[in-house]
């Protein structure tokens, strides 16, 4: 049975939060016994604001039940020659239950999100990937970015920069 993709809305908030927490636990290796209620509340507030103003588009892959999810942050940067509108999208939270991986679910989620970006005229799209997801994104056409640097929170702490 081919999975269907459906957009998630504010009525799905509790489901979105449950999936988001599962993704964070897997991606960041957060032990199940660790209390992440504060992080959960921050994500809940994010969804409540960003889903309403379409600053975030979320979806579920369904096959009788939800088997995967994905999301896309929409934001604006300063316009430039390679992005005259300044509109950008950042794909995130792409996740498929382990027993459904390798069956095209993740690709279907990503392609659905890309179609949502293109409907909005967004052509500058980013994502971060794990090693296991890299092949999927490259198959779709994503390429490694060069000339980007990242400053981790640990540097702020080490340098005594107050957050």
DSSP file (Angstrom, degrees, kcal/mol; ACC not computed):
  #  RESIDUE AA STRUCTURE BP1 BP2  ACC     N-H-->O    O-->H-N    N-H-->O    O-->H-N    TCO  KAPPA ALPHA  PHI   PSI    X-CA   Y-CA   Z-CA
    1    1 A X              0   0    0      0, 0.0     2,-0.3     0, 0.0     0, 0.0   0.000 360.0 360.0 360.0 127.7    0.0    0.0    0.0
    2    2 A X        -     0   0    0      1,-0.1     2,-0.1   103,-0.0    60,-0.0  -0.566 360.0-119.9 -75.2 130.7    1.4    3.4   -1.1
    3    3 A X        -     0   0    0     -2,-0.3     2,-0.3    60,-0.1    60,-0.2  -0.386  21.8-141.9 -69.9 150.3    1.6    5.9    1.7
    4    4 A X  E     -A   62   0A   0     58,-2.5    58,-3.2    -2,-0.1     2,-0.5  -0.823   8.2-136.5-107.3 153.3   -0.3    9.2    1.4
    5    5 A X  E     -A   61   0A   0     -2,-0.3     2,-0.4    56,-0.2    56,-0.2  -0.923  22.3-178.3-110.5 132.7    1.0   12.5    2.6
    6    6 A X  E     -A   60   0A   0     54,-2.5    54,-2.5    -2,-0.5     2,-0.2  -0.990  29.4-113.6-131.2 142.3   -1.3   14.9    4.5
    7    7 A X  E     -A   59   0A   0     -2,-0.4     2,-0.4    52,-0.2    52,-0.3  -0.475  29.3-136.4 -70.4 139.6   -0.6   18.4    5.8
    8    8 A X  E     -A   58   0A   0     50,-2.8    50,-0.6    -2,-0.2     2,-0.2  -0.792  25.0-173.8 -96.9 141.0   -0.6   18.7    9.5
    9    9 A X    >   -     0   0    0     -2,-0.4     3,-2.1    48,-0.1     7,-0.2  -0.590  45.9 -78.9-123.3-174.2   -2.3   21.6   11.1
   10   10 A X  G >  S+     0   0    0      1,-0.3     3,-1.5    -2,-0.2     4,-0.2   0.775 124.4  65.5 -60.7 -27.3   -2.8   23.1   14.5
   11   11 A X  G 3  S+     0   0    0      1,-0.3    -1,-0.3     2,-0.1     3,-0.3   0.691  99.1  54.6 -67.2 -17.1   -5.5   20.5   15.3
   12   12 A X  G <> S+     0   0    0     -3,-2.1     4,-3.0     1,-0.2     3,-0.4   0.190  72.9 120.6 -97.2  14.8   -2.6   17.9   15.1
   13   13 A X  H <> S+     0   0    0     -3,-1.5     4,-2.6     1,-0.3     5,-0.2   0.868  72.9  47.4 -52.9 -47.8   -0.5   19.7   17.7
   14   14 A X  H  > S+     0   0    0     -3,-0.3     4,-2.1     1,-0.2    -1,-0.3   0.889 114.7  47.0 -63.4 -38.3   -0.3   16.9   20.2
   15   15 A X  H  > S+     0   0    0     -3,-0.4     4,-2.5     2,-0.2     5,-0.2   0.924 111.4  51.4 -68.2 -44.0    0.6   14.4   17.4
   16   16 A X  H  X S+     0   0    0     -4,-3.0     4,-2.9     1,-0.2    -2,-0.2   0.919 110.5  49.1 -57.3 -44.5    3.2   16.8   16.0
   17   17 A X  H  X S+     0   0    0     -4,-2.6     4,-2.6    -5,-0.2     5,-0.2   0.916 109.4  51.4 -63.4 -43.7    4.8   17.2   19.4
   18   18 A X  H  X S+     0   0    0     -4,-2.1     4,-1.8     1,-0.2    -1,-0.2   0.930 114.4  43.3 -60.3 -45.1    4.9   13.4   20.0
   19   19 A X  H  X S+     0   0    0     -4,-2.5     4,-2.6     2,-0.2    -2,-0.2   0.911 112.4  53.2 -67.3 -42.0    6.6   12.9   16.6
   20   20 A X  H  X S+     0   0    0     -4,-2.9     4,-2.7    -5,-0.2    -2,-0.2   0.921 109.5  48.5 -59.5 -44.3    9.0   15.8   17.1
   21   21 A X  H  X S+     0   0    0     -4,-2.6     4,-2.4     1,-0.2    -1,-0.2   0.882 110.8  51.0 -65.6 -37.4   10.1   14.5   20.5
   22   22 A X  H  X S+     0   0    0     -4,-1.8     4,-2.2    -5,-0.2    -1,-0.2   0.923 111.2  48.4 -64.4 -42.9   10.7   11.1   19.0
   23   23 A X  H  X S+     0   0    0     -4,-2.6     4,-3.2     1,-0.2     5,-0.3   0.943 112.5  48.1 -61.4 -48.1   12.8   12.6   16.2
   24   24 A X  H  X S+     0   0    0     -4,-2.7     4,-2.4     1,-0.2     6,-0.5   0.895 110.1  52.0 -61.4 -40.5   14.8   14.6   18.7
   25   25 A X  H  X>S+     0   0    0     -4,-2.4     5,-1.1    -5,-0.2     4,-0.6   0.920 116.1  40.4 -62.7 -42.3   15.4   11.6   20.9
   26   26 A X  H  <5S+     0   0    0     -4,-2.2     3,-0.4     3,-0.2    -2,-0.2   0.952 118.8  43.9 -72.0 -48.5   16.7    9.6   17.9
   27   27 A X  H  <5S+     0   0    0     -4,-3.2    -2,-0.2     1,-0.2    -3,-0.2   0.896 125.1  32.9 -66.0 -41.4   18.7   12.3   16.2
   28   28 A X  H  <5S-     0   0    0     -4,-2.4    -1,-0.2    -5,-0.3    -2,-0.2   0.414 105.1-122.0 -97.8   1.9   20.4   13.6   19.3
   29   29 A X  T  <5 +     0   0    0     -4,-0.6     2,-0.5    -3,-0.4    -3,-0.2   0.872  43.9 177.9  62.4  37.4   20.5   10.3   21.2
   30   30 A X      < -     0   0    0     -5,-1.1    -1,-0.2    -6,-0.5    -2,-0.1  -0.621  31.0-119.5 -76.6 121.7   18.5   11.7   24.1
   31   31 A X    >   -     0   0    0     -2,-0.5     3,-1.5     1,-0.1    -1,-0.1  -0.303  16.5-124.0 -61.0 144.4   17.9    9.0   26.7
   32   32 A X  T 3  S+     0   0    0      1,-0.3    -1,-0.1     3,-0.0    -2,-0.0   0.766 109.4  57.2 -62.9 -25.9   14.3    8.1   27.3
   33   33 A X  T 3  S+     0   0    0      2,-0.1     2,-0.3     0, 0.0    -1,-0.3   0.620  82.3 104.5 -81.9 -11.1   14.6    8.8   31.0
   34   34 A X  S <  S-     0   0    0     -3,-1.5     2,-0.6     1,-0.1    -4,-0.0  -0.540  77.4-121.9 -73.5 131.9   15.9   12.4   30.5
   35   35 A X        +     0   0    0     -2,-0.3     3,-0.2     1,-0.1     4,-0.1  -0.627  39.0 165.9 -76.3 116.1   13.2   15.0   31.2
   36   36 A X     >  +     0   0    0     -2,-0.6     4,-2.6     1,-0.1     5,-0.2  -0.031  32.6 122.5-120.7  29.9   12.7   17.1   28.1
   37   37 A X  H  > S+     0   0    0      1,-0.2     4,-2.5     2,-0.2     5,-0.2   0.868  75.1  53.0 -60.4 -36.9    9.5   18.9   29.1
   38   38 A X  H  > S+     0   0    0      2,-0.2     4,-2.1     1,-0.2    -1,-0.2   0.923 111.2  46.0 -65.2 -43.5   11.0   22.3   28.7
   39   39 A X  H  > S+     0   0    0      2,-0.2     4,-2.2     1,-0.2    -2,-0.2   0.892 111.7  52.8 -64.1 -40.2   12.2   21.4   25.1
   40   40 A X  H  X S+     0   0    0     -4,-2.6     4,-2.4     1,-0.2    -2,-0.2   0.917 109.0  48.8 -61.5 -44.1    8.7   20.0   24.4
   41   41 A X  H  X S+     0   0    0     -4,-2.5     4,-2.5     2,-0.2    -1,-0.2   0.886 109.1  52.7 -65.0 -38.7    7.1   23.2   25.6
   42   42 A X  H  X S+     0   0    0     -4,-2.1     4,-2.1     1,-0.2    -1,-0.2   0.902 111.4  46.7 -63.2 -40.3    9.4   25.3   23.4
   43   43 A X  H  X S+     0   0    0     -4,-2.2     4,-2.7     2,-0.2    -2,-0.2   0.883 109.9  53.6 -67.8 -38.5    8.5   23.2   20.4
   44   44 A X  H  X S+     0   0    0     -4,-2.4     4,-2.6     2,-0.2    -2,-0.2   0.931 110.1  47.1 -61.0 -46.0    4.8   23.4   21.3
   45   45 A X  H  X S+     0   0    0     -4,-2.5     4,-1.9     2,-0.2     5,-0.2   0.901 111.0  52.8 -62.6 -41.2    5.0   27.2   21.3
   46   46 A X  H  X S+     0   0    0     -4,-2.1     4,-3.2     1,-0.2     5,-0.3   0.961 111.6  44.7 -58.1 -53.1    6.9   27.2   18.1
   47   47 A X  H  X S+     0   0    0     -4,-2.7     4,-2.4     1,-0.2     5,-0.5   0.911 109.7  55.9 -59.8 -43.3    4.2   25.1   16.3
   48   48 A X  H  X S+     0   0    0     -4,-2.6     4,-0.5    -5,-0.2    -1,-0.2   0.881 118.5  33.6 -58.8 -38.6    1.4   27.2   17.8
   49   49 A X  H  X S+     0   0    0     -4,-1.9     4,-1.4    -3,-0.2    -2,-0.2   0.945 122.4  42.6 -79.9 -51.9    2.9   30.4   16.3
   50   50 A X  H  <>S+     0   0    0     -4,-3.2     5,-2.1    -5,-0.2     6,-1.4   0.794 109.7  53.9 -76.3 -30.3    4.5   29.2   13.1
   51   51 A X  H ><5S+     0   0    0     -4,-2.4     3,-0.7    -5,-0.3    -1,-0.2   0.889 108.5  52.2 -68.1 -36.6    1.7   26.8   11.9
   52   52 A X  H 3<5S+     0   0    0     -4,-0.5    -2,-0.2    -5,-0.5    -1,-0.2   0.876 116.4  37.2 -67.7 -37.2   -0.8   29.7   12.2
   53   53 A X  T 3<5S-     0   0    0     -4,-1.4    -1,-0.2     3,-0.0    -2,-0.2   0.282 111.9-115.5 -99.8  12.6    1.2   32.1   10.1
   54   54 A X  T < 5S+     0   0    0     -3,-0.7    -3,-0.2    -4,-0.3    -4,-0.1   0.770  78.1 129.7  58.6  29.7    2.5   29.5    7.7
   55   55 A X  S   <S+     0   0    0     -5,-2.1    19,-2.9     1,-0.2     2,-0.3   0.525  76.3  36.6 -82.7  -7.7    6.1   30.0    8.8
   56   56 A X  E     - B   0  73A   0     -6,-1.4     2,-0.5    17,-0.2    17,-0.2  -0.981  68.3-164.0-144.9 132.4    6.2   26.2    9.2
   57   57 A X  E     - B   0  72A   0     15,-2.4    15,-1.8    -2,-0.3     2,-0.3  -0.976  16.2-175.8-115.3 127.2    4.6   23.6    7.0
   58   58 A X  E     -AB   8  71A   0    -50,-0.6   -50,-2.8    -2,-0.5     2,-0.3  -0.879   2.9-179.2-123.2 154.7    4.3   20.1    8.5
   59   59 A X  E     -AB   7  70A   0     11,-2.4    11,-1.8    -2,-0.3     2,-0.4  -0.974  16.6-142.7-148.7 163.0    3.1   16.8    7.1
   60   60 A X  E     -AB   6  69A   0    -54,-2.5   -54,-2.5    -2,-0.3     2,-0.5  -0.966  13.7-138.5-124.4 143.8    2.5   13.1    7.9
   61   61 A X  E     -AB   5  68A   0      7,-2.4     6,-3.2    -2,-0.4     7,-1.2  -0.906  32.3-164.9 -96.1 128.7    3.0   10.1    5.8
   62   62 A X  E     +AB   4  66A   0    -58,-3.2   -58,-2.5    -2,-0.5     4,-0.2  -0.928  33.1 167.0-125.0 141.5    0.1    7.7    6.5
   63   63 A X  S    S-     0   0    0      2,-3.0     2,-1.4    -2,-0.4   -60,-0.1  -0.636  93.8 -50.7-144.8  79.8   -0.6    4.1    5.7
   64   64 A X  S    S+     0   0    0     -2,-0.1     2,-0.3     3,-0.0    -2,-0.0  -0.227 141.8  29.9  71.6 -43.3   -3.7    3.4    7.9
   65   65 A X  S    S-     0   0    0     -2,-1.4    -2,-3.0    -4,-0.0     2,-0.3  -0.847 108.7 -78.5-130.7 171.0   -1.6    5.0   10.7
   66   66 A X  E     +B   62   0A   0     -2,-0.3    -4,-0.3    -4,-0.2     3,-0.1  -0.565  46.6 167.2 -73.9 129.0    1.2    7.6   10.7
   67   67 A X  E     +     0   0A   0     -6,-3.2    30,-2.9    -2,-0.3     2,-0.3   0.424  62.0   6.1-120.6  -4.4    4.5    6.1    9.6
   68   68 A X  E     -BC  61  96A   0     -7,-1.2    -7,-2.4    28,-0.3     2,-0.3  -0.985  57.0-159.0-168.1 168.2    6.6    9.3    9.0
   69   69 A X  E     -BC  60  95A   0     26,-2.6    26,-2.5    -2,-0.3     2,-0.3  -0.944   6.3-179.4-149.6 168.8    6.7   13.0    9.2
   70   70 A X  E     -B   59   0A   0    -11,-1.8   -11,-2.4    -2,-0.3     2,-0.3  -0.976   4.9-164.4-164.7 163.6    8.4   16.1    7.9
   71   71 A X  E     -BC  58  92A   0     21,-2.1    21,-2.7    -2,-0.3     2,-0.3  -0.974   7.6-154.7-152.2 165.0    8.5   19.8    8.2
   72   72 A X  E     -BC  57  91A   0    -15,-1.8   -15,-2.4    -2,-0.3     2,-0.4  -0.947  10.2-148.4-148.3 121.1    9.7   22.9    6.5
   73   73 A X  E     -BC  56  90A   0     17,-2.5    17,-2.4    -2,-0.3     2,-0.5  -0.750  16.1-155.5 -85.3 134.3   10.5   26.3    8.1
   74   74 A X  E     + C   0  89A   0    -19,-2.9     2,-0.3    -2,-0.4    15,-0.2  -0.951  26.1 151.6-112.9 129.9    9.8   29.2    5.8
   75   75 A X  E     - C   0  88A   0     13,-2.1    13,-3.1    -2,-0.5     2,-0.5  -0.938  37.0-118.9-149.6 169.5   11.7   32.4    6.3
   76   76 A X  E     - C   0  87A   0     -2,-0.3    11,-0.2    11,-0.2     2,-0.2  -0.957  23.0-179.6-120.1 133.7   13.0   35.4    4.5
   77   77 A X        -     0   0    0      9,-3.3     2,-0.1    -2,-0.5     3,-0.1  -0.651  50.7 -66.5-112.7 177.0   16.6   36.5    4.1
   78   78 A X        -     0   0    0     -2,-0.2     8,-0.2     1,-0.1    -1,-0.1  -0.442  62.5-104.5 -64.4 135.6   17.9   39.6    2.3
   79   79 A X        +     0   0    0      6,-0.2     2,-0.3     5,-0.1     5,-0.2  -0.258  47.2 174.3 -59.2 148.6   17.3   39.3   -1.5
   80   80 A X  B >   -E   83   0B   0      3,-1.5     3,-1.4    -3,-0.1     6,-0.2  -0.912  48.2 -90.4-147.7 170.2   20.4   38.5   -3.5
   81   81 A X  T 3  S+     0   0    0     -2,-0.3     3,-0.4     1,-0.3    -2,-0.0   0.850 128.1  45.2 -57.4 -33.9   21.2   37.6   -7.2
   82   82 A X  T 3  S+     0   0    0      1,-0.3    -1,-0.3     2,-0.1    -3,-0.0   0.533 128.9  26.6 -87.8  -3.8   20.7   33.9   -6.5
   83   83 A X  B X   +E   80   0B   0     -3,-1.4    -3,-1.5     1,-0.1     3,-0.9  -0.479  67.3 175.4-153.4  74.6   17.5   34.5   -4.6
   84   84 A X  T 3  S+     0   0    0     -3,-0.4    -5,-0.1     1,-0.3    -3,-0.1   0.751  82.7  47.3 -59.9 -27.4   15.8   37.7   -5.7
   85   85 A X  T 3  S-     0   0    0      2,-0.2    -1,-0.3    36,-0.1    -6,-0.2   0.743  96.9-138.1 -83.9 -22.5   12.7   37.2   -3.4
   86   86 A X    <   +     0   0    0     -3,-0.9    -9,-3.3     1,-0.3     2,-0.3   0.385  55.3 139.8  79.9  -5.0   14.8   36.4   -0.4
   87   87 A X  E     +C   76   0A   0    -11,-0.2    37,-0.6    34,-0.2    36,-0.5  -0.556  26.3 175.2 -78.0 135.1   12.3   33.6    0.5
   88   88 A X  E     -Cd  75 124A   0    -13,-3.1   -13,-2.1    -2,-0.3     2,-0.4  -0.905  19.8-150.9-134.8 160.4   14.0   30.4    1.8
   89   89 A X  E     -Cd  74 125A   0     35,-2.1    37,-2.7    -2,-0.3     2,-0.5  -0.991   1.9-159.1-133.1 144.7   12.9   27.0    3.2
   90   90 A X  E     -Cd  73 126A   0    -17,-2.4   -17,-2.5    -2,-0.4     2,-0.2  -0.962  15.8-144.9-124.5 111.7   14.7   24.8    5.6
   91   91 A X  E     +Cd  72 127A   0     35,-2.9    37,-0.6    -2,-0.5     2,-0.3  -0.546  33.6 153.7 -77.1 139.9   13.6   21.1    5.6
   92   92 A X  E     +C   71   0A   0    -21,-2.7   -21,-2.1    -2,-0.2     3,-0.1  -0.972  40.4  40.1-156.1 167.0   13.6   19.4    8.9
   93   93 A X  E     +     0   0A   0     -2,-0.3     2,-0.6     1,-0.2   -24,-0.1   0.766  62.0 165.9  62.6  26.3   12.2   16.7   11.0
   94   94 A X  E     +     0   0A   0    -24,-0.2     2,-0.4   -23,-0.1   -24,-0.2  -0.666  15.7 157.3 -76.6 118.7   12.1   14.2    8.1
   95   95 A X  E     -C   69   0A   0    -26,-2.5   -26,-2.6    -2,-0.6     2,-0.4  -0.997  28.3-171.7-151.6 136.7   11.5   10.9    9.8
   96   96 A X  E     -C   68   0A   0     -2,-0.4   -28,-0.3   -28,-0.2     5,-0.1  -0.991  39.5-102.7-127.2 138.1   10.2    7.5    8.9
   97   97 A X    >   -     0   0    0    -30,-2.9     3,-2.4    -2,-0.4     4,-0.5  -0.315  38.6-114.3 -55.5 141.3    9.5    4.7   11.4
   98   98 A X  G >  S+     0   0    0      1,-0.3     3,-1.2     2,-0.2    -1,-0.1   0.830 113.4  57.1 -51.1 -39.7   12.4    2.2   11.2
   99   99 A X  G 3  S+     0   0    0      1,-0.3    -1,-0.3     3,-0.0    -2,-0.1   0.603 109.9  46.1 -71.7  -9.1   10.2   -0.7    9.9
  100  100 A X  G X >S+     0   0    0     -3,-2.4     3,-1.0   -33,-0.2     5,-0.5   0.365  84.8 118.6-111.1   2.6    9.1    1.5    6.9
  101  101 A X  T < 5 +     0   0    0     -3,-1.2    -3,-0.0    -4,-0.5    -4,-0.0  -0.352  68.8  31.1 -70.6 151.1   12.6    2.8    5.9
  102  102 A X  T 3 5S+     0   0    0     -2,-0.0    -1,-0.2     1,-0.0    -4,-0.0   0.579  94.0  97.2  79.8  10.5   14.0    2.0    2.5
  103  103 A X  T < 5S-     0   0    0     -3,-1.0    -2,-0.1     0, 0.0    -1,-0.0   0.234 103.8 -98.2-115.0  11.6   10.5    1.9    1.0
  104  104 A X  T  >5S+     0   0    0      3,-0.0     4,-2.0     4,-0.0     5,-0.1   0.514  87.9 122.5  88.3   4.9   10.3    5.5   -0.4
  105  105 A X  H  ><S+     0   0    0     -5,-0.5     4,-2.2     2,-0.2     5,-0.2   0.950  75.7  47.5 -65.8 -49.1    8.4    7.1    2.4
  106  106 A X  H  > S+     0   0    0      1,-0.2     4,-2.6     2,-0.2    -1,-0.2   0.901 111.5  51.3 -59.0 -41.9   11.1    9.7    3.2
  107  107 A X  H  > S+     0   0    0      1,-0.2     4,-2.8     2,-0.2    -1,-0.2   0.905 108.7  51.1 -62.5 -41.1   11.4   10.6   -0.5
  108  108 A X  H  X S+     0   0    0     -4,-2.0     4,-1.9     2,-0.2    -1,-0.2   0.902 110.9  48.8 -64.1 -40.0    7.6   11.0   -0.7
  109  109 A X  H  X S+     0   0    0     -4,-2.2     4,-2.4     2,-0.2    -2,-0.2   0.947 113.1  47.0 -62.8 -49.0    7.7   13.3    2.3
  110  110 A X  H  X S+     0   0    0     -4,-2.6     4,-2.7     1,-0.2    -2,-0.2   0.921 111.9  49.5 -61.4 -45.5   10.6   15.4    0.9
  111  111 A X  H  X S+     0   0    0     -4,-2.8     4,-2.0     1,-0.2    -1,-0.2   0.870 110.0  51.8 -64.4 -35.7    9.0   15.7   -2.5
  112  112 A X  H  X S+     0   0    0     -4,-1.9     4,-1.7    -5,-0.2    -1,-0.2   0.933 111.3  47.1 -64.2 -45.5    5.7   16.8   -1.0
  113  113 A X  H  X S+     0   0    0     -4,-2.4     4,-2.1     1,-0.2    -2,-0.2   0.901 110.3  52.6 -63.4 -40.6    7.5   19.5    1.1
  114  114 A X  H  X S+     0   0    0     -4,-2.7     4,-2.6     1,-0.2    -1,-0.2   0.891 106.9  52.7 -62.6 -38.3    9.4   20.7   -2.0
  115  115 A X  H  X S+     0   0    0     -4,-2.0     4,-2.1     1,-0.2    -1,-0.2   0.878 107.9  51.7 -64.9 -35.7    6.1   21.0   -3.9
  116  116 A X  H  X S+     0   0    0     -4,-1.7     4,-0.9     2,-0.2    -2,-0.2   0.900 110.4  48.7 -65.8 -40.3    4.8   23.2   -1.1
  117  117 A X  H ><>S+     0   0    0     -4,-2.1     5,-2.6     1,-0.2     3,-0.7   0.936 111.3  49.1 -63.8 -46.0    7.9   25.4   -1.3
  118  118 A X  H ><5S+     0   0    0     -4,-2.6     3,-1.6     1,-0.3    -2,-0.2   0.856 104.4  58.4 -66.5 -34.6    7.6   25.7   -5.1
  119  119 A X  H 3<5S+     0   0    0     -4,-2.1    -1,-0.3     1,-0.3    -2,-0.2   0.801 108.1  48.6 -61.2 -27.2    3.9   26.7   -4.8
  120  120 A X  T <<5S-     0   0    0     -4,-0.9    -1,-0.3    -3,-0.7    -2,-0.2   0.327 122.0-109.2 -94.1   5.6    5.1   29.5   -2.6
  121  121 A X  T < 5 +     0   0    0     -3,-1.6     2,-0.6     1,-0.3    -3,-0.2   0.682  69.5 146.6  76.4  18.1    7.8   30.6   -5.1
  122  122 A X      < +     0   0    0     -5,-2.6    -1,-0.3    -6,-0.2    -2,-0.1  -0.778  13.1 158.6 -92.8 123.6   10.6   29.4   -2.9
  123  123 A X        +     0   0    0     -2,-0.6     2,-0.8   -36,-0.5    -1,-0.1   0.451  53.5  83.2-121.9  -5.4   13.6   28.0   -4.7
  124  124 A X  E     +d   88   0A   0    -37,-0.6   -35,-2.1    -7,-0.1     2,-0.4  -0.885  60.4 169.0-102.4 107.3   16.4   28.3   -2.1
  125  125 A X  E     -d   89   0A   0     -2,-0.8     2,-0.2   -37,-0.2   -35,-0.2  -0.975  10.6-176.6-130.1 129.7   16.0   25.2    0.1
  126  126 A X  E     +d   90   0A   0    -37,-2.7   -35,-2.9    -2,-0.4     2,-0.3  -0.710   5.5 168.6-116.4 165.6   18.4   23.9    2.8
  127  127 A X  E     -d   91   0A   0     -2,-0.2     2,-0.4   -37,-0.2   -35,-0.1  -0.937  27.1-132.3-165.5 159.8   18.6   20.9    5.0
  128  128 A X        -     0   0    0    -37,-0.6     2,-0.3    -2,-0.3    -2,-0.0  -0.873  31.8-163.3-107.4 150.9   20.9   19.2    7.4
  129  129 A X        -     0   0    0     -2,-0.4     2,-0.2   -37,-0.0    -2,-0.0  -0.951  18.9-131.1-137.0 155.9   21.3   15.4    7.0
  130  130 A X    >>  -     0   0    0     -2,-0.3     4,-1.3     1,-0.1     3,-0.6  -0.507  42.9-101.7 -88.0 168.9   22.5   12.4    8.8
  131  131 A X  H 3> S+     0   0    0      1,-0.2     4,-0.6     2,-0.2     3,-0.3   0.888 123.2  53.8 -59.8 -38.4   24.7    9.9    7.0
  132  132 A X  H 34 S+     0   0    0      1,-0.2     4,-0.3     2,-0.1    -1,-0.2   0.757 111.9  44.4 -72.0 -22.0   21.8    7.6    6.5
  133  133 A X  H <> S+     0   0    0     -3,-0.6     4,-1.9     1,-0.1     3,-0.4   0.650  90.2  85.9 -91.8 -16.4   19.7   10.3    4.9
  134  134 A X  H  X S+     0   0    0     -4,-1.3     4,-2.6    -3,-0.3     5,-0.2   0.876  85.9  53.6 -54.1 -45.1   22.4   11.8    2.6
  135  135 A X  H  X S+     0   0    0     -4,-0.6     4,-2.2     1,-0.2    -1,-0.2   0.894 108.0  50.9 -60.1 -42.0   21.8    9.3   -0.3
  136  136 A X  H  > S+     0   0    0     -3,-0.4     4,-1.7    -4,-0.3    -1,-0.2   0.946 112.2  45.4 -60.4 -50.1   18.1   10.1   -0.4
  137  137 A X  H  X>S+     0   0    0     -4,-1.9     5,-2.6     1,-0.2     4,-1.3   0.879 112.7  50.2 -65.9 -37.6   18.7   13.9   -0.6
  138  138 A X  H  <5S+     0   0    0     -4,-2.6    -1,-0.2    -5,-0.2    -2,-0.2   0.880 106.8  55.8 -67.2 -36.4   21.4   13.5   -3.2
  139  139 A X  H  <5S+     0   0    0     -4,-2.2    -1,-0.2    -5,-0.2    -2,-0.2   0.885 107.6  49.1 -60.2 -38.7   19.1   11.4   -5.3
  140  140 A X  H  <5S-     0   0    0     -4,-1.7    -1,-0.2    -5,-0.1    -2,-0.2   0.772 130.9 -94.0 -73.5 -26.3   16.5   14.1   -5.2
  141  141 A X  T  <5S+     0   0    0     -4,-1.3    -3,-0.2     1,-0.3     2,-0.1   0.424  73.7 143.2 128.4   0.4   19.2   16.7   -6.3
  142  142 A X      < -     0   0    0     -5,-2.6     2,-0.3    -6,-0.1    -1,-0.3  -0.461  30.2-163.0 -69.0 143.8   20.5   18.3   -3.1
  143  143 A X        -     0   0    0     -2,-0.1    -1,-0.0     1,-0.0    -5,-0.0  -0.907  28.4 -89.1-125.5 154.8   24.2   19.0   -3.2
  144  144 A X        -     0   0    0     -2,-0.3     2,-0.4     1,-0.1    -1,-0.0  -0.310  42.4-127.3 -60.9 145.1   26.7   19.8   -0.4
  145  145 A X        -     0   0    0      3,-0.0     2,-0.3     2,-0.0     3,-0.2  -0.758  22.9-162.2 -94.7 140.7   27.0   23.5    0.5
  146  146 A X        +     0   0    0     -2,-0.4     3,-0.1     1,-0.2     0, 0.0  -0.749  64.8  36.4-113.8 166.7   30.4   25.1    0.6
  147  147 A X  S    S+     0   0    0     -2,-0.3     2,-0.4     1,-0.2    -1,-0.2   0.684  84.3 123.6  68.5  19.9   31.5   28.3    2.2
  148  148 A X        -     0   0    0     -3,-0.2     2,-0.3     2,-0.0    -1,-0.2  -0.917  36.8-174.3-112.6 140.6   29.3   27.9    5.3
  149  149 A X        -     0   0    0     -2,-0.4     2,-0.4    -3,-0.1    -3,-0.0  -0.903   9.5-150.6-126.0 157.8   30.5   27.9    8.8
  150  150 A X        -     0   0    0     -2,-0.3     2,-0.6     2,-0.0    -2,-0.0  -0.987   5.3-147.8-132.1 139.5   28.6   27.2   12.0
  151  151 A X        -     0   0    0     -2,-0.4     2,-0.1     3,-0.0    -2,-0.0  -0.939  21.7-146.4-108.3 116.1   29.2   28.5   15.5
  152  152 A X    >>  -     0   0    0     -2,-0.6     3,-1.5     1,-0.1     4,-0.9  -0.441  22.3-115.7 -82.6 155.1   28.1   26.0   18.2
  153  153 A X  H 3> S+     0   0    0      1,-0.3     4,-1.9     2,-0.2     3,-0.4   0.822 112.2  68.2 -55.5 -34.6   26.7   26.9   21.6
  154  154 A X  H 3> S+     0   0    0      1,-0.2     4,-2.8     2,-0.2    -1,-0.3   0.821  94.3  57.3 -58.7 -31.4   29.8   25.5   23.3
  155  155 A X  H <> S+     0   0    0     -3,-1.5     4,-2.8     2,-0.2     6,-0.3   0.906 103.9  52.0 -66.5 -41.1   31.8   28.3   21.8
  156  156 A X  H  X>S+     0   0    0     -4,-0.9     5,-2.5    -3,-0.4     4,-0.7   0.937 113.0  44.9 -58.1 -46.6   29.6   30.9   23.5
  157  157 A X  H ><5S+     0   0    0     -4,-1.9     3,-0.7     1,-0.2    -2,-0.2   0.926 114.5  47.9 -64.9 -44.6   30.1   29.1   26.8
  158  158 A X  H 3<5S+     0   0    0     -4,-2.8    -2,-0.2     1,-0.2    -1,-0.2   0.880 115.2  45.0 -63.2 -39.4   33.8   28.7   26.3
  159  159 A X  H 3<5S-     0   0    0     -4,-2.8    -1,-0.2    -5,-0.2    -2,-0.2   0.500 111.8-119.0 -85.0  -4.2   34.2   32.4   25.3
  160  160 A X  T <<5 +     0   0    0     -3,-0.7     2,-0.5    -4,-0.7    -3,-0.2   0.762  55.5 160.0  72.4  25.1   32.0   33.6   28.1
  161  161 A X      < -     0   0    0     -5,-2.5     2,-0.3    -6,-0.3    -1,-0.3  -0.709  39.6-128.2 -82.0 124.1   29.5   35.1   25.7
  162  162 A X              0   0    0     -2,-0.5    -1,-0.0     1,-0.1    -5,-0.0  -0.564 360.0 360.0 -78.1 129.1   26.2   35.6   27.6
  163  163 A X              0   0    0     -2,-0.3    -1,-0.1    -6,-0.0    -2,-0.0   0.431 360.0 360.0 -90.6 360.0   23.2   34.1   25.8
